[in-house]
Amino acid sequence: KADRLRLAELGESGKLKSVDTISVGEITNITQPVLTRLSSGRHLCVWSQLESDGQWDLMARLIGRRGKAALAKPIRLTAGGGNDIFPDVGTDRHGRVWVTWQNHEGNVARVFACHGSGDPIEWSNPIRVTEGEGGGDWKPRLAFGKEEEALIVFDSYRTGDFDLYLTRVSPDGSVREPIALAQTDRYEARGE
């Protein structure tokens, strides 16, 4: 059976009512849909889906104002080597939309990001945020500070156990050295 990613609204009765289908085609697996409101009042939905070539790639689709309909066709945000999973999406105070995700290739998990603006959204090239030291960096999450950069929190095994790190990524593609947020002998993961 194929997965379908659907748009729904919560009715006055407290029940969900299907409004539209976000995904297209016969996709066998869809995971981790995330949503952000754009400065235009529209929304952007990003998800990871298993493609026919066996790769997981990120897809995105615009949703109309007030969440009433899927617009245009889904676009593929990633198509490189490895599997692209665990996306997160957000819009900064300048109206720039950011996406971060985990890429898993060659037994190493790395964190990537990209950003876009305009209507239609013009996307930057992917930015490698981490190198996957010590086997990997996982499940990134976005936040924004007072500057123009995106703040990306991720868990990592770079010191031989799971710890939480934060790094800053600028729109020009520069990435600051990660700083440890939680680094003890305990299991610190999932910076949500």
C-alpha positions as CSV (number, residue, x, y, z in Angstrom):
1,K,0.0,0.0,0.0
2,A,1.1,3.6,-0.6
3,D,1.5,6.3,2.0
4,R,-0.3,9.5,1.5
5,L,0.4,12.8,3.2
6,R,-2.9,14.6,3.7
7,L,-3.9,18.1,4.8
8,A,-6.7,18.2,7.3
9,E,-8.5,20.9,9.3
10,L,-9.9,20.6,12.8
11,G,-13.7,21.1,12.5
12,E,-15.9,22.7,15.1
13,S,-16.9,19.3,16.3
14,G,-13.3,18.5,17.2
15,K,-12.9,16.0,14.4
16,L,-10.4,16.2,11.6
17,K,-11.7,16.7,8.1
18,S,-9.4,15.9,5.1
19,V,-8.9,18.9,2.9
20,D,-6.3,17.9,0.3
21,T,-3.5,15.4,-0.4
22,I,0.1,16.9,-0.1
23,S,2.0,14.0,-1.5
24,V,1.6,12.7,-5.1
25,G,2.1,9.3,-6.7
26,E,2.4,5.9,-5.2
27,I,4.9,6.5,-2.4
28,T,5.6,3.5,-0.2
29,N,7.0,5.3,2.8
30,I,6.6,8.9,4.0
31,T,7.9,10.1,7.3
32,Q,8.5,13.1,9.5
33,P,6.3,15.8,7.9
34,V,7.0,19.3,9.4
35,L,5.3,22.6,8.7
36,T,6.1,26.3,8.9
37,R,4.2,29.5,8.2
38,L,5.8,31.7,5.5
39,S,5.8,35.5,5.5
40,S,3.3,35.4,2.6
41,G,0.7,33.7,4.9
42,R,1.1,30.4,3.1
43,H,2.7,27.3,4.7
44,L,5.4,25.0,3.6
45,C,5.3,21.3,4.4
46,V,8.5,19.3,4.2
47,W,8.8,15.5,4.6
48,S,11.1,12.6,3.8
49,Q,10.0,9.9,1.4
50,L,11.4,6.7,0.1
51,E,12.0,6.9,-3.7
52,S,11.9,4.1,-6.2
53,D,15.7,4.0,-6.3
54,G,15.7,3.0,-2.6
55,Q,16.9,6.5,-1.4
56,W,15.1,8.7,1.1
57,D,14.9,12.3,-0.2
58,L,13.3,15.4,1.2
59,M,10.2,16.8,-0.5
60,A,8.4,20.2,-0.1
61,R,5.0,21.6,-1.1
62,L,3.3,24.9,-0.6
63,I,0.0,25.1,1.2
64,G,-2.4,28.0,0.5
65,R,-3.4,30.6,3.1
66,R,-5.5,29.3,5.9
67,G,-4.4,25.8,5.0
68,K,-7.1,25.2,2.4
69,A,-5.3,23.6,-0.5
70,A,-2.0,22.2,-1.6
71,L,-0.4,24.5,-4.3
72,A,1.8,23.7,-7.2
73,K,3.5,20.3,-7.3
74,P,5.9,18.9,-4.7
75,I,9.5,19.7,-5.2
76,R,12.5,17.6,-4.3
77,L,14.8,19.4,-2.0
78,T,17.5,16.7,-1.9
79,A,18.7,14.2,-4.5
80,G,22.3,13.6,-3.6
81,G,24.0,10.5,-2.1
82,G,22.8,8.9,1.1
83,N,19.4,9.0,2.8
84,D,17.9,12.4,3.8
85,I,15.8,12.0,6.9
86,F,14.5,13.8,10.0
87,P,13.8,17.2,8.5
88,D,12.9,20.3,10.5
89,V,11.6,23.6,9.0
90,G,11.2,27.1,10.2
91,T,10.9,30.7,9.1
92,D,13.2,33.4,10.5
93,R,12.2,37.0,11.3
94,H,13.5,38.1,7.9
95,G,11.1,35.8,6.1
96,R,13.8,33.3,5.0
97,V,12.6,29.7,5.3
98,W,15.2,27.2,6.6
99,V,15.3,23.4,6.4
100,T,17.7,21.2,8.3
101,W,18.0,17.4,8.1
102,Q,20.2,14.3,8.7
103,N,22.0,12.8,5.8
104,H,23.1,9.2,6.3
105,E,25.8,8.0,3.8
106,G,28.6,5.4,4.2
107,N,27.7,4.6,7.8
108,V,28.1,8.3,8.8
109,A,25.3,10.6,9.8
110,R,25.8,14.3,9.0
111,V,23.6,17.4,9.4
112,F,22.8,19.6,6.4
113,A,20.7,22.8,6.0
114,C,19.4,25.0,3.2
115,H,17.4,28.2,3.1
116,G,15.2,30.0,0.6
117,S,13.1,33.1,0.0
118,G,10.9,34.6,-2.6
119,D,7.7,33.4,-4.3
120,P,8.3,30.9,-5.7
121,I,11.0,29.9,-3.1
122,E,14.5,30.0,-4.5
123,W,16.6,27.6,-2.5
124,S,20.3,27.8,-1.6
125,N,22.6,24.9,-2.2
126,P,22.8,22.4,0.7
127,I,25.1,23.5,3.5
128,R,27.1,20.8,5.3
129,V,26.6,21.7,8.9
130,T,28.6,18.8,10.5
131,E,31.1,16.2,9.3
132,G,29.6,13.3,11.4
133,E,32.6,13.0,13.6
134,G,32.8,9.8,15.7
135,G,30.1,8.1,13.6
136,G,27.4,10.7,13.4
137,D,25.2,13.6,14.2
138,W,21.5,13.1,14.4
139,K,18.0,14.6,14.4
140,P,18.7,18.3,14.0
141,R,16.2,20.9,15.2
142,L,15.9,24.6,14.2
143,A,15.6,27.8,16.2
144,F,16.5,31.4,15.4
145,G,18.3,34.1,17.4
146,K,18.6,37.8,17.1
147,E,21.1,37.6,14.3
148,E,20.4,36.4,10.8
149,E,21.7,32.9,11.4
150,A,19.8,29.7,12.1
151,L,20.5,27.9,15.3
152,I,20.7,24.1,14.8
153,V,20.6,21.7,17.8
154,F,21.6,18.1,17.1
155,D,22.7,15.1,19.1
156,S,26.1,13.6,18.4
157,Y,28.3,10.6,19.3
158,R,31.5,12.5,18.6
159,T,32.9,12.0,22.2
160,G,31.9,8.3,22.5
161,D,28.5,8.9,24.0
162,F,25.4,10.9,23.1
163,D,25.5,14.6,23.8
164,L,23.6,17.7,22.6
165,Y,25.3,20.4,20.5
166,L,24.4,23.7,19.0
167,T,25.8,25.4,15.9
168,R,25.0,28.6,14.1
169,V,24.6,28.7,10.3
170,S,24.6,31.9,8.4
171,P,22.8,32.5,5.1
172,D,26.2,32.9,3.3
173,G,26.8,29.2,4.2
174,S,29.3,29.8,7.0
175,V,29.0,27.4,9.9
176,R,30.4,28.1,13.4
177,E,32.1,25.4,15.5
178,P,29.5,23.4,17.5
179,I,29.3,24.0,21.2
180,A,28.2,21.4,23.7
181,L,24.9,22.1,25.3
182,A,24.8,18.9,27.4
183,Q,27.9,16.8,27.6
184,T,28.0,14.3,30.5
185,D,28.4,10.5,30.8
186,R,24.6,10.3,30.6
187,Y,22.5,9.8,27.5
188,E,21.7,13.3,26.1
189,A,19.8,13.2,22.9
190,R,16.8,14.6,21.0
191,G,17.1,18.4,21.3
192,E,13.4,18.9,20.9
